[in-house]
Amino acid sequence: MLILGSASKARRNLLKQVDIKHKVIVSDVNEDQFSGSDVGELVQSLAVAKAKAVLSKISNKTQNSIFDCKEIAILCCDSLFEFDGQIYGKPKTEKVAMDRLSKMSSKSGYIHTGHCLIMRPNVSTSSPKYSGMIVNVITTKINFAKLADLEIEKYVKTNEPICCAGGFAIDGKGATLIESIEGCYSNVIGLSLPWLRDSCFKVGFEL
């Protein structure tokens, strides 16, 4: 069984779209406790911390419904947007979202998503040990279109960008703000499906 350690609806929808069966167990990691100037190291550290937190929950038998599984894989991710050397998480307010999008007009930025996949056999035991961990940071370049002030204001009023890394959602109304991307599309949404497929294939885990 694949366990997704994320409350992200976008990540859940990605797995559903490609018919990957999974169970959600939210990690409850406090992201605000993590900081750093290297965005790649930051998203990787967050993804690993989330995966280990989910593993701990399972090991403590707080999630009893999965104990009939012979093997599980825990998948956790974290995404941050980098623009002009600054790290952008979720804007959280309309003003911040509008200011960011105004700066991004006709320019480019990068979505960095840290991925962590933990393999755990014999889940019926209380041992917190795992048989392997695969980590990686996938980066996708985002090229924004020239954005008019009214266009930005209208988009922000939809409330969509408030809870998205960087302040835009490529799988929603924000798609019209983007001219092109260079790299993995699903990575921009929050999870690189090609990376997940390749990683599971390498360790013999069937999705």
N, C-alpha and C positions, 0 to 999 in steps of 0.2 A: 504493500500500500504506500502511496505517496502522501506525505503530510505536508501541507503548505502552512508555514508558520507566518501567516500574514492576514491582516484584516482588510487588505486592499481588494476592493470589488473588481478593479481592473485586472489584477493578477488572477483572481478566481475565474473571471470571464475568459481570459486567455486559455486557461486549461480546459474550460468547458468547450470552447470553440473547436479545439482539436481532440475532443472526447478523451481527455486524460482524467481518469477517475482519481479523486483525491479527497482528503479530509482536512478541514481547517482546524488548527490549534494555534491560537494567537500567542506569541511569545511573551507579551507584556513587558518587553525591554523598554526602559526609559531612554529614548533617543537623545534627549537633551543632556544626558550625562556624558555623551561622546563629543569630542571636539578635535580639531586638527587642521592644519593648513593644506595637507595633501589630500585632495578629494578622493583619489583612488584608495588610499590606505583607510580613509574614514568609512567609505561605503563597504569595504571588505570587512573591516572590524565590526561594523554594525551587523552585517549579514551573519558572520560567524557567531557573534554574541546571541543573536536571535535563535539560531539553529541549536546552540548549546542549551539555551533556556528551554526550548521545546523538548529537547532530549531529556533534560532534567525532569520536566513534567511527566514525561512518559515513564522514566525510571522510577519516579515516586508513585507510580500507578494512580495518578489523578485522572487519567484518561482511559478508563477501563474498556471502552468499546473496541480498542485496537488490539487487544491482547490475544486474539485468535489468529493474528497474522504471523506468518513465519519470518517475514522480513519486511522492513519498512525503509523508506528513504525520506529524510526530512529536508525540505527545501525552504530556504529563507533568502530574501533579497532586500536590498536597500538602494534607493536611487537618489542622486543629487544632481543638480544642474550647475554647470560651470560657465560663467560668462565674464569675459574681460578679467580673468584671473580671480574672480570672486565666486564663492560657493553659495548657491541659492537652493534652499529647501522649499517648503510650502510657504507662500506669501502670507496666508492667514487673514489678511485684511484687503479690502478693495483698493485702498490707496497704494499699498505696497505692490499689489498685482499690476495696477495701471502704470506705476512708475517703471517697473521692470519691463513690461511689454513695450513701453515707449522707447526705452533704451535699446531693446532688441530689434527694433524695426530696421530691416535691410541688413542686419548683421547675423553672425553665427555664434552658436554656443554648443556645449557638449553635455549630453546626458551620460552620466557614469552610473552603472548599476553593479553593485557587488552581489555576487551569487555564492551561496554555500549549500552544498549537498552532503548530508551526513547519512551514511549507510549504517543501519542497525539491525543485526540479526537477533534471533532469540529474544523477542520483546517480552516474553513471559517471565524472564528473569529480572531481578531488581538491579543488576549491574548497570552502571552508567556508561560502560565502555561501548565503543562503536568500532566497526570494522574498517572504516575509512572515511575520509573527508576530502571533498573536491571544492576548491575555491577559485574564483576568477572574477575579474572586473571587466565588463564589456562596455565599450564606449561608442556612442553614435553621435555624429555631427548633425546639428540642426541648422538649416539655413532659413531664416525668416524672410517673409515677404515685406514689402514696404507697407507699413500699417498706418492708417489714418487715425486721428484721435477719437473720432466718433466710433470707428470700428472697434477700437480697444475698449472704449467705455461700454459699448453694447455687449461685448463679450464678457467683460468683468461682471456686468449686471446679471449674467446667467448664473453666477456663483460657481461655475465649473472650475475656474483656475485657482480658487482659494486653497483647495486641499491637494493640489498637484505640484510635484517637484518642478521648480522653475516657474510655475504659474501658467501652464497650458496643458491641454490634454489632446494628444494627436489622434486619439481614438474617439474624440467627441467633436464639439463645435470648434475647438481650437485647431482642427485640421486645416481650416481655411486660412490660418495665419502663417502656415509653413509653406515655403516655396519648394523645398526639397530636403532630403536627408541623405547622409552618407554612412552606411552601416546597417545594423540590424534594426528592423522596424519594431518588432515586439519588445526589444530592449528599451525603447523609448516609453512604452506603456508600463514597463516595470519588471519584465522577465524575458530573457532571451530564450525563446523556444528551441532554436538550433543548438544552443549550448546545453540545454537540459537534455535534449535527445542524445547528443554526442556523449555527454557525461554518463548518462544511464547506460548507454550501450557499452562503454568502456568497462563498467563494473558488472555488467550482466544483469542489470535491474530492468525488468520489463514494465514499461509504462502501460 
